[in-house]
Amino acid sequence: MSPRRVVFVTGGSRGIGRAVVERFKREGWVTAACATTAEGAGRSGADLSVACDVVDSSAVGHAIDAILSKHGRLDAVVNNAGVAGSNPLDPGSPDDLWNRIIDVNLNGTYHVCKRTLPHLPDGTGRIVNIASSLAFKGVPDQSAYCASKHAVLGLTRALARYVAPRGITVNAVCPGWVRTDMALGRFRELSLAEADLSKNVPLGRFVEPDQVADLVHYLVASEGAVNATGQAYTLDGGALA
C-alpha cells in the first residue's frame, strides 16, 4: 500500500490531462490516468495507466479497482475526459454527436464521481471537474458542448453540497481556449486562426495546459483551498469579464 497520496486523472493522454499528471508527479503524488485505449493511457506518463471509456460505468469501476489494488488508496479525482464538436440544432442534423458529447462530458463525469466517492477519504478527499468558459454562455453551433459543460457545473455544485458533511471538496475549473491538440483541431474545423481568436481575449493570449494544471493542483493539494467547494474557477484571459 502506497503511503503517498494518489490522484486519478481521466483523459490523461494529452493536453490538460497529461499536464495535470505531470504536475502531480513533480509534487510526489502517485498518479493514475485513463484514456479510451491502452496506447493512449500509456502516453499520459502516469504511474498507472488504464484503458477506460468513462461512458461505461463498468469500465470505470474496473479502473478504480485497478488503482486500489495497486496503490491501496485514492485521494483525489480530476475529471478531465471530454470531447467537442459542432452540432447546430438544425432539424435534419443527426443526433450521434450530441449523444456522444453529453455521454463523455456529463455522464462520464457522473460515473467517475459516483464510483470514486466511496473510496475518497473524509476530510481530505478532493474532486476537480474540468468544465469550460462555455459553462457560462452559449455558442450557436456548440449546443451539446455548452449544454454538457453547463450541466457539469450544476453537478459540481450539487455534489459539493452532498459530500460537504464528509469534508470532501468538489470544484470546477473552467478554461477558455487552451493550447491543446483538441483546440488546434477545432481551429482547423472552424477555419479559424489563433491570432483572430486571441483578439477576443483581453489579455491577448491563450491559456497553456500547465496553467490549468497549476490551478487544479492548488484546489487539490493546497491548505489554502480547504474551504473552497462548489466553486467555478475561470481561466480565460478575461474573456468573460
DABELZI-V667280 format. One record per backbone hydrogen bond with DSSP energy under -0.5 kcal/mol. NH is the residue of the N-H (numbers start at 1). CO is the residue of the C=O. E is the energy in kcal/mol with one decimal. If there is no record, write none. Layout:
nh=NH co=CO e=E
nh=NH co=CO e=E
This chain:
nh=2 co=71 e=-1.6
nh=7 co=30 e=-2.4
nh=8 co=76 e=-2.4
nh=9 co=7 e=-0.5
nh=9 co=32 e=-2.9
nh=10 co=8 e=-0.5
nh=10 co=78 e=-2.3
nh=11 co=34 e=-0.8
nh=12 co=34 e=-2.2
nh=14 co=11 e=-0.5
nh=17 co=14 e=-0.9
nh=18 co=14 e=-1.2
nh=19 co=15 e=-2.0
nh=20 co=16 e=-2.4
nh=21 co=17 e=-2.2
nh=22 co=18 e=-2.5
nh=23 co=19 e=-2.2
nh=24 co=20 e=-2.3
nh=25 co=21 e=-2.3
nh=26 co=22 e=-2.0
nh=27 co=23 e=-1.0
nh=28 co=25 e=-1.7
nh=29 co=24 e=-2.3
nh=30 co=5 e=-2.9
nh=32 co=7 e=-2.5
nh=33 co=48 e=-2.5
nh=34 co=9 e=-1.8
nh=35 co=50 e=-1.3
nh=41 co=37 e=-2.6
nh=42 co=38 e=-2.1
nh=43 co=39 e=-1.0
nh=43 co=40 e=-0.7
nh=44 co=41 e=-1.5
nh=45 co=42 e=-1.1
nh=47 co=31 e=-0.8
nh=48 co=31 e=-1.7
nh=50 co=33 e=-2.5
nh=52 co=35 e=-3.5
nh=52 co=50 e=-0.5
nh=54 co=52 e=-0.7
nh=56 co=53 e=-2.3
nh=57 co=55 e=-0.8
nh=60 co=56 e=-2.3
nh=61 co=57 e=-2.2
nh=62 co=58 e=-2.2
nh=63 co=59 e=-2.2
nh=64 co=60 e=-2.3
nh=65 co=61 e=-2.3
nh=66 co=62 e=-2.1
nh=67 co=63 e=-1.9
nh=68 co=64 e=-2.6
nh=69 co=65 e=-2.6
nh=70 co=66 e=-1.9
nh=71 co=67 e=-3.0
nh=72 co=67 e=-0.6
nh=72 co=68 e=-1.5
nh=74 co=119 e=-0.6
nh=75 co=6 e=-2.4
nh=76 co=6 e=-1.6
nh=77 co=126 e=-2.1
nh=78 co=8 e=-3.0
nh=79 co=77 e=-0.5
nh=79 co=128 e=-2.4
nh=80 co=78 e=-1.3
nh=87 co=85 e=-0.5
nh=87 co=141 e=-2.3
nh=90 co=88 e=-1.8
nh=93 co=90 e=-1.8
nh=99 co=95 e=-2.5
nh=100 co=96 e=-2.2
nh=101 co=97 e=-2.7
nh=102 co=98 e=-2.4
nh=103 co=99 e=-2.3
nh=104 co=100 e=-2.7
nh=105 co=101 e=-2.4
nh=106 co=102 e=-1.6
nh=107 co=102 e=-2.1
nh=108 co=103 e=-1.8
nh=110 co=106 e=-2.4
nh=111 co=107 e=-2.8
nh=112 co=108 e=-2.3
nh=113 co=109 e=-2.5
nh=114 co=110 e=-2.8
nh=115 co=111 e=-2.4
nh=116 co=112 e=-2.0
nh=117 co=113 e=-2.0
nh=119 co=116 e=-2.0
nh=120 co=116 e=-0.9
nh=120 co=117 e=-0.8
nh=123 co=166 e=-2.4
nh=124 co=121 e=-0.7
nh=125 co=121 e=-2.2
nh=126 co=75 e=-1.6
nh=127 co=169 e=-2.2
nh=128 co=77 e=-2.6
nh=129 co=171 e=-2.8
nh=130 co=79 e=-2.8
nh=131 co=129 e=-0.9
nh=131 co=173 e=-2.7
nh=133 co=175 e=-2.6
nh=135 co=132 e=-1.9
nh=136 co=133 e=-1.5
nh=142 co=139 e=-2.1
nh=146 co=142 e=-3.0
nh=147 co=143 e=-2.4
nh=148 co=144 e=-2.9
nh=149 co=145 e=-2.3
nh=150 co=146 e=-2.6
nh=151 co=147 e=-2.1
nh=152 co=148 e=-2.2
nh=153 co=149 e=-1.8
nh=154 co=150 e=-1.9
nh=155 co=151 e=-2.9
nh=156 co=152 e=-2.5
nh=157 co=153 e=-2.0
nh=158 co=154 e=-2.4
nh=159 co=155 e=-2.9
nh=160 co=156 e=-2.2
nh=161 co=157 e=-1.6
nh=162 co=158 e=-1.9
nh=163 co=159 e=-2.4
nh=164 co=160 e=-0.7
nh=166 co=163 e=-1.6
nh=167 co=164 e=-2.0
nh=168 co=163 e=-1.5
nh=169 co=125 e=-1.8
nh=171 co=127 e=-2.1
nh=172 co=231 e=-3.0
nh=173 co=129 e=-2.3
nh=174 co=233 e=-3.3
nh=175 co=173 e=-0.6
nh=176 co=235 e=-2.0
nh=179 co=207 e=-2.5
nh=180 co=178 e=-1.9
nh=184 co=180 e=-2.5
nh=185 co=181 e=-2.2
nh=186 co=182 e=-1.9
nh=187 co=183 e=-2.3
nh=188 co=184 e=-1.9
nh=189 co=185 e=-2.4
nh=190 co=186 e=-2.5
nh=191 co=187 e=-0.6
nh=191 co=188 e=-0.8
nh=192 co=187 e=-2.7
nh=197 co=193 e=-2.0
nh=198 co=194 e=-2.6
nh=199 co=195 e=-0.6
nh=199 co=196 e=-0.7
nh=200 co=197 e=-1.8
nh=201 co=198 e=-1.5
nh=202 co=200 e=-0.6
nh=203 co=237 e=-2.0
nh=204 co=201 e=-2.2
nh=207 co=177 e=-2.3
nh=211 co=208 e=-1.1
nh=212 co=208 e=-1.4
nh=213 co=209 e=-2.4
nh=214 co=210 e=-2.0
nh=215 co=211 e=-1.6
nh=216 co=212 e=-2.4
nh=217 co=213 e=-2.7
nh=218 co=214 e=-2.0
nh=219 co=215 e=-2.2
nh=220 co=216 e=-1.7
nh=221 co=217 e=-3.3
nh=222 co=217 e=-0.5
nh=222 co=218 e=-1.9
nh=225 co=222 e=-1.5
nh=226 co=223 e=-1.4
nh=228 co=225 e=-1.7
nh=229 co=227 e=-0.7
nh=230 co=170 e=-3.6
nh=233 co=172 e=-2.9
nh=233 co=231 e=-0.5
nh=234 co=232 e=-0.7
nh=235 co=174 e=-1.8
nh=239 co=236 e=-1.1
nh=241 co=238 e=-1.5
